[in-house]
Amino acid sequence: MRALKFIFLLLNVAGLVWAAYNARWECCLQIENKTISCIVYDCPLWQPPPKPAYKEFQSSDEPLPDNPKNIEISRDIQYDSVALFYLIALWISSALIGIVYRIIRMERRDRLLHIISWIGLGGTIGTIATIVLWLIFGGWGPPVFFGILGLSAGLVIGFATSFKTPAK
């Protein structure tokens, strides 16, 4: 059981590094407090992209003035994309470790691995619900709500049932 916990820890550290490495950055051009155009970059969290020059925004849909006044080019990290990538990694690692734990646990119950397996199950149910609803309603916003709801429900159910002795 210690090996499964260690593998889970390694998978989560790898997921965190993966999420940080695939961070999404947004560079926006604002002219007179009005956002005209944005460019999105995928760069590591520790290596932000350089601020693009004004000319790089010329390829946008809106024509830009030749000599603008009061321009500002901002560069911001989109933390929600980093969190989403980590939640995906957490779900996958929890589901994999949970499956292995359920196969090899026999009569013994480990509280932490029991909770992890429920987190994986909750994330899987949340993902299935997201895909089904997306197919029914024809694609709507990001599926973060049901994913977080599933992971959270799995955590609560796993914690609540971890104190019960397994049925023999």
N, C-alpha and C positions, 0 to 999 in steps of 0.2 A: 504494500500500500504506500510505503514511502516513495517508491519509484514513481508511482502515478502522481503523487503530489509534486515531486520534483519536475516531472515532465510537464505538468500543468503550469508550474511556475516558469519554466523555460518558454513554453508556448506563449504565455502572457507577456513576458519580457520581449519576445520576438514580435508579438503583435503590437506592443507599444512602440517599438523601434520602427516597425513597418508603417504604423500610423503617422509617426513623426517624420519619417522619410518621405511620405506621400502627402505632405501638407499642401493645402490649396491656398494660394496667395492671390489677392485681387488688387490690381492697380487701376485706379479710377482718375479720370480727368474731370476736374470741376472748373467751370468758367462762370464767374460771377455767382458763386454758390449754387450752381445748377450742374448736376452730374450729367456729363455728355456721353461718356463712353468708358467702358471698363475692359481690361484685359486680364485674363485669368492664367496663372502659372501654377504648375505643380513642381514645387521645390522642397527640399528638406526644411524642417523647422529651424534648424541652426544655420541655414544658408539662404536668407531671403533673396529674391530676385532683385536685380538693379531696377531702380525706378526708370520706366521707359521715357524716352524723349517725347516731346510734343508731337514730332513728326510721325511717331509710331501709331498715334491715335488717328491719323489721317485716313486709314483704311476702314474706319467705322462707317456706319450707314449715314450718319448725319454729316453734312459738310461743316468743316471747322473754319472759323475766321482766320485770316492771314496774320493779323497782329492783335491777338486777344489781350485784354487787360484783366487783371485779377485772376490769373490761372493758378490752380493748385493740383499737383499730381500726388495722390496718396497711395500708400502701399500698406495693405492690412492682411493679416492672417485670418483665415476663416476657421475658427476653432471648432465649429460644428462638424466640419469635414474630418478633422483629426479625431474628434470624439466618435463619429460614425464609423470610421475605419477601425478604431479600437474596439467598439462594441461588436463589430463583425468578427474580429479576431477572438474576442472573449466568447462569443456564441459558438464559434467553430471549435475552439479548444475545449470549452465546457461540454459540448456535445460529444466530441471524440473521447475525452477522458471519462465522461459519464457512461458511454457505451461499454468501454473496456471495464470500468468499475462494476457495472451491473453483471457482466459476464463472469468476472473472477471473484466476486465478493463472497460467495458461498453463504455461510451462516453469519459471518461477521459484518458489522455495519460500522463504517468510519463516518463520523459526522461531517467532516469537511468534504470528503468525496461524495457523500450523499447529497449535500447542498449543491455541490458543483454539478452533479448529474441532473438535479432539478432545474438548475439555471439553464443547462443545455436543452432540456426538454421544453422549458418555457420559451426560450428563444426560438426553438424550432416551431412551436405552435404559433408564436407571434409572426414568424416569417411566412408560414403557410397562410395565416389569416390575411397578411398583407398582400400576398400574391393573389389569393382568391378575390379579395375586395378590389384589387387593381384590375383584375380581369373583368369583374362584374361592372365596375363603374368607368372603365376605359381610361385608366391612368390619371392619377391625381398626385399631389405633392409627395414629398419623400416619406418613406415608410418608417420613419424613426419612431413614431408614437407606438405602434403595435410591437415593434422590436423591444423598446424599453419596457413596455407593459408586460410582455412575455418574460423578459429577463427578470424584471422585478417580481412578478408573480411566482416565477420559479424559485427565486431567492426566498420569498416569504414561505411558500409551501415546503421547500426543502428544509428551512430552519425549523418550521413548526413540526414537521414529521421526523426530524433527526433525533428527537428525544425519545421516541417510541421504540420499543424493542421489536425487531423484525419477527414476523410470523414464521413459525416453523412448520 
